[in-house]
Amino acid sequence: MKSWFILALERSVRQRALRVAAVVGPILTVINQGDVLLSGPHTAKTWLKIVLTFIVPYCVSTFASVQATRQLERSGD
């Protein structure tokens, strides 16, 4: 069985995670930082929060994809 990190770096997993982050990231950004983005000021702290808002769905999607792949590999044996 492939290691967790090898699976996480597979192209299909990365592409899926990027698509999820591209959809979920802006939605969460508007929910969590919308008022600050509209009124300002835009500090480094605000931009860090926005970057993290995109990283979280990327990581969640990667985790779910890898776990599902590993489960399929185990049940296929």
C-alpha positions in Angstrom: 0.0 0.0 0.0 1.3 3.5 -0.9 2.2 5.8 1.9 -0.2 8.5 3.0 2.1 11.3 1.7 2.7 9.6 -1.7 -1.1 9.5 -2.2 -1.5 13.1 -1.1 0.9 14.2 -3.8 -0.8 12.4 -6.6 -2.0 14.7 -9.4 -5.7 13.7 -9.1 -5.7 14.4 -5.3 -4.0 17.7 -5.7 -6.3 18.8 -8.5 -9.4 17.8 -6.6 -8.2 19.7 -3.5 -7.4 22.8 -5.5 -10.9 22.8 -7.0 -12.4 22.4 -3.6 -10.3 25.2 -2.2 -11.2 27.4 -5.2 -14.9 27.0 -4.5 -15.0 26.9 -0.7 -12.2 29.4 0.0 -13.9 32.4 -1.4 -17.2 31.5 0.3 -15.5 31.2 3.7 -13.5 34.3 3.1 -16.7 36.3 2.5 -18.3 34.8 5.6 -15.3 35.3 7.8 -13.5 38.4 6.5 -16.1 40.1 4.3 -16.7 43.0 6.6 -13.0 43.7 6.9 -12.5 43.5 3.2 -15.3 46.0 2.6 -14.3 48.4 5.3 -10.6 48.0 5.6 -7.9 48.2 6.8 -6.2 45.3 5.1 -3.5 44.3 7.4 -1.0 41.4 7.1 -3.1 39.6 9.7 -6.2 39.8 7.5 -4.3 38.5 4.5 -2.9 35.6 6.6 -6.4 34.7 7.7 -7.5 34.7 4.1 -4.6 32.5 3.0 -5.4 30.1 5.8 -9.1 30.1 4.8 -8.0 28.6 1.4 -5.5 26.2 3.0 -8.1 24.6 5.3 -10.4 23.2 2.6 -7.4 22.1 0.6 -6.2 20.1 3.5 -9.6 18.7 4.3 -10.1 17.6 0.7 -6.7 16.0 0.5 -7.2 14.1 3.8 -10.6 12.8 2.6 -9.3 11.8 -0.8 -6.3 10.0 0.6 -8.4 8.2 3.3 -11.0 7.1 0.7 -8.2 5.9 -1.7 -6.6 3.9 1.2 -10.0 2.4 2.1 -10.6 1.3 -1.5 -7.1 -0.3 -1.6 -7.7 -2.2 1.6 -11.1 -3.5 0.5 -9.8 -4.5 -2.9 -7.2 -6.9 -1.4 
